[in-house]
Amino acid sequence: MRVIIESDTEAASRRAARFVADLIRRKPDCVLGLATGSTPLALYRELIRMHRDEGLSFARVTTFNLDEYVGLGPAHPQSYRCFMQQNLFDHINIDPRDTHVPDGRALDFETYCPQYEKLIVDDGGIDLQILGIGADAHLGFNEISSSLFSRTLVKTLTQPTRQNNA
């Protein structure tokens, strides 16, 4: 692992966006793992700028998001699907069929979660994963008590995480 420290969020996001853009240019059909929350917002703004101003094409990119709230449908304003549409997908040339966000209204999560994992495997796996960092240093929604090796699952959020996301 290589750790790069930048002076502020904008500089870090520009650097991260260059990593993403370099991958897309090298491998136009790459698979990106995406996160929601405040951590990646500046990164997404920079990717949108690169698309608009530099012609960065997402036409062949596939994305898989880390998480969704159980019970929320994709049109709900607090769903992560809605978040991704507003903060990235609606502003780049990505095929909506190639953007995957877990279904918060799946009827059977024990069946659905392995199917989501299989979709990722069938698309060749994640080439680059973007992660958010929680206030208590959790990555994604893997709470402090979670295994770093966990896969797609239903996770009960801790009270601090719920308060931070409220």
PyMOL commands that set and color helices and strands:
alter all, ss='L'
color gray80, all
select helices_A, chain A and resi 9-26+41-54+80-87+89-91+96-98+109-122+159-165
alter helices_A, ss='H'
color red, helices_A
select strands_A, chain A and resi 31-34+62-65+99-100+128-129
alter strands_A, ss='S'
color yellow, strands_A
deselect
rebuild
show_as cartoon
